[in-house]
Amino acid sequence: SNAKKYLNSCIDSGWVSSSGNWVTEFENKIKQFTGAKYAVAVSNGTVALRLSLSCLGVSANDEVLIPDITFVATANAVTYCGAYPHIVDCEEENLGIDVPKLKRYLEDNTEKRSGVCVNKNTQRIIKAIVPMHVFGHPVELDSLLEVAHNHQIKLIEDAAEALGSFYQGKHVGCFGLMGALSFNGNKVLTTGGGGAILTDDKELGERARHLSRTARVEHLWNYDHDEVGFNYRLPNLNAALGCAQMEQLESFLADKRRLFGRYQGAFHGIPGLRMIEEPPASKSNYWLQTLLLDKKNKKLKNEIIKVFNENKIMARPAWKLLHTLKHLKKFPKMNLDVCQDLYSRIINVPS
């Protein structure tokens, strides 16, 4: 790997913070790999989401639809905007948002007023939806985009875990108006901490970049800021590491797929459980390998995790469902039976 070489050259140049050539180089590599027209490197995946929501006009008292099965950062990004997370159910095939169920729910609980989608129960505007590609498995994007379009809801993809995942041949994070990637320490590719915003919209790309740089107006020496901005740029040091990692990305993805194959072989033929596989018409990065117990065996989940860990195999459950977290209980939600069932059956194994 060129990691040390690139980091040393970054240190030698003296440009270690968010100004420097490595950031631009890293953004170019991300664009090249994902096919997105614009990539904005930021300090982590959560702020990539938060900034995307801001760019699309999500603000105080709006509602944003998010899945119950996701890392807490998805909900945090919504609340940072002063908006309300509105929690929706998922499905068993790919663990992503259950689109037919969501469609029925929106038909029953919302109405269009002056070109916006209004929640009849709360009288708030449902401004956006943030599907999350759970453990790297692509969501059913075609039908979800159709539902979002029909209800005038803007779609932003939480692709934090999904670098290297494709839906019908196109990289995830490139289907919605904007998409967010994460390069946290446990991701397929890491910059230590870091993230990126993907978009094909020039105006949104430029706006995200401007806001991420404290909304500073470009000038050789003056400090002029034309609105409230954020200090969200990725430092040059992290970007240098990211460039070295991008050179290895294909081999990282091949390793993940090979690991899935080994697990698949090891658990094949054992009744009562299965590995979560990439959905049809998708290519998953297999970021996190996941066992799903049959419904009749869910009582064994905690016992199995305990036995794994006693044998120094770091297995763990999925994240606690969002609607069960103390600070999120008060927010609107649909029926979440499938998520509750899935939580009782998911075991993540070392990946």
N, C-alpha and C positions, 0 to 999 in steps of 0.2 A: 504493500500500500504506500501511496505517496503522502500519507497524512502528516508525518513528521516534516518532510521536505516542504510541503505547502505551508504548514504552521510556522516553520522557521523563516521562510521567505516573507511571510506576513509580519512576523516580529521584526525582521531585519528592515523591512520597509518603513516601520514606525507607524503604519496605519492599522491599528488593531481594533478600533471601535467601528461605528457604523458607516464611516466613509472608507472607501477603499475598493480596489478592483475585484477582490474575491467575491463580494456580494453580487456584483453584476454578472460575474462569471457563473456563480452558483444559480442565479435566476435563469440565465440562458440555458444551463444544463437541465433545469427543471422543465422549462418550456419545451426543449428538444425531446425529453423523455415522455412527457405527458401529452404533448400536442396542444397545450393551451397557448393562446396568443400572448397572454400577459401573465407574469408571475411576480409577486411581490414578497420578498423574504422578510419575515418578521420574527419577533423574539420567542414566540411559542404558538402552538396550535389553538389555544384558547383565545388569544388576541386576534389570530387570523379570523376566527369565527365572529368575535365581537366587532371587529372592524368591518367585516362583510355585512353584518346586520346593520351597522351604522350607515354604510354606503347605500344600502337599499331602503333607508328611511325608517327603520324600526326604532321607535322611541317610546317614551313613557305612555303607559296604558294600552299599548298594542299587545296582542297575544301572538305567540309563536308556537306552532305545533312541533313537538319533539317526541322521539320514541322513549318509552319507559326503560328499555334496555339500552343504555348508553353510559359512558363515563360522565361523572357529574359536571365536567367542564362544559358540556353542551348546554345544560341548564344555567350554569354560571354566566356564560356569555350573554344569554338572553336577559338575565336579571341585571347585568351591568348596564344595559340600555334602558333600564327602568321599565322593561316590558315583562309580561307574564308568561312563563312557560305553560303550555297547554299540552298535557301528556297523553300520548296515543299508544294503542296496542301494536304488538309485533306478530309476526307469523313464524311458523316452525321451520320452513324451508331454508331461509337465509338469515333468520333472526332480525330482519329489517321490518320497517313499518308494514302493517297489513293493509294493503291498498284497498281491496274491496270493502273491508270493514270501515276504513276511514271514509270512503266515498259515501256509504250509507249514513254514517255518523254526521258528516257535513250536510248531507241533504236534509237530515232531520233537525239539525241544531243551528243551522246558519241561514242567513238570507243575504242577497245582494242588495246593497243600497249605494246609489251613486258610484257604481263601479268598484266598490270594495266589499269584502266578505265580513259580515257582522255576526258575532256569536249572539244568538237570540237570548241566551240565558244571562249573559253578563253585559250585553250591549257594547262590548269592546270590538274593535276591528281585529280580525285575524290577518296579520300582515304577511307572515312568512311561514314556511315549513322547512325544518332542518332534518332531513333523513340522515341517519348515521350508518356507515358501512361497517357493521359489527364484526369485530375480529378480522376485518379485511374482506369480508364477503359482500359483493355488490348487492345493493337493494334493487328491487324490480322498478327500474327508473322510468321506462316508457309509460306505464300506466299511472305512475305517481305524477309525472310531469303533466299528463292529461288532466288528472284530478285538480292539480294546482292551477293549471291554466283555466279550467272551467269555473273555478271559484275565485279567480283573480288573486291567487296567493303566490307570493314570490318564493322560489325554491333555491336554497343554499345547501350545498352538500357538506356534511361533516365527514370528510375523507381522511381524518386524522390518522387512522390505522391502515389506510388503504393505498399507500404508494405502491404502484406495481399491480394494482387490480384493474381489470378491464370489464366493461359491460358492452356486449355486442361489438367488440373490437375497438371500443373507444375508452380512453382512460377515465376512471371515475373522478369526480371533482370538476369535470368539464361539461356536465349536462345541465346543471343549474346555472343561474345567473352568475354565481360565484361558488368557489369550493375552497375548503380549508384543509391543509396538510399539517402533520406534526412530525418533527424530527427529534422528539424527546429520546432519552437514553435507551428506552426499551423498544423503540420502533425499528422497522426493517432497515432504515437508514437513519443515522443520528448525527446531529451537529452539537451534541451535548444538551442544548436546549434550543429550540427553534421551530419555525413553522413557515408556511407560505400560503398566500392567497392565489388561487387560479381564476382567471376569467378570460372570456373571448371578447369582452366589451371594452373598447379603448377608454371610454369615459370613466367606467368603473375602475379600471386598472390604474388610471392616472389619479383618480380621486383617492383610492386606497393608498397609493404611494405617498401622495401629498399629506394625507392625514397621519400616516405612520411616521412622518418626519416633522412632527409638531406643527404641521400646517405652515411651514416656513416658506415664504415666497423666495424663489430662486434669485440670488443676487451674490455677487462676488464677495461683498463685505457687509452689507446691511443685514440686520436681524429684523425682519418684518414678518408677522404671522397674520393671516387673514381670517382665521376662525379658530375654534377650540380644536387642537390636534392632540395626537398621542405620541409618546416616545416609544415606538414599537419596532424600530428597525433592528434587523439582525446584525450583530457585530461582525466585522471582517474576519476575526479569528474563527468564529463558528462557521462562517461561510467557507473558509479555506479547508476546514475539516470536511464540510459538506461536499466540496468539489472532489476531494479524495474518495469519499464514500460513494459518490455518484459513479465513479469509475468501476466500483465493485458491485454496483446494484444488481446487475444481471446474475452474478454468482450468488449474492445473498438470496435472491428470489428462487434460484434453482435449489439452494440448500433448504429453504423453507418447504418447497414442494417435495423434495426428497424425504424430508422429515415426516411430512404428512403421509407419504407412501409407506414409510416404515411403521408408523402408528396404525395405519389402515391394515397393513399386513398382520401386525401383532394382535389387533382386536377383532380381526375378521373371524367369523364363526363363533364368537362368544355371544350367546343369546342375551338379550336384555339391554343392549346398548349399541350405539353406532357413533362413528365420527361425523362431525358436520363437514359436508363436502361443498365445493364451490357450486353455486346454482347453475342451472342450464343457461347456455348462451353467455356465460360469464367466465372470467379467468381471475381467480382469487390469488392474492399474494400469500395466503395461508399464514398471516401474521401470528395468530394465536390458535394453537391446535385445541379443538374442543370435543369432548365426549358428551353425548346426550343419552341419558338413561331412558329406558322405556318408562311409561307412566306407572306401571306396576312396581317398578324398582326404585321410585324416587325416595322412598324412606331410607334407602341405603347411601344416599349422597354423602352425608356428613361422615358416615363410617368409612366410606371409601377414601374420602379426602384425608381423614385421620390416618388411615393405614399407609397411604402414599407418603404423608409427611413424616410419619414415624420411621419410614424407610428412606428418609432423606430425599424424597422425590417431591418437589415443590408444586403440588397440585393445589388448586384453589377454586372457590365458587366464582360465578360472575359477579360483577359489581352489584351492590344492593340496588333494587329497583328504585328509580327516582321518586316515585310517589310514596315510598315508605321512608324517605329521609325526612327528618324532623322539620327542617326549614322549607321543604317543598310540599308538605302534605296539604297546605291550604290552596294550592293552585288547581285550576280546572283540569279535569281528566275525563276520558271516556271509560267504558268498561275495559278492564285490563286483565281479564281472565287468562288469556294466552301467555302474557308475560309472566304472570304469577306461576303458572304451570311450568313454563320454561325455566324460570329461576330455580325451581325445586329440582331440576333435572340436569342442569349444566355443570360440567366439571372441566376447567381449563388445565391442561397438562403442560409440562415444561416445553417451551418452544424456542 
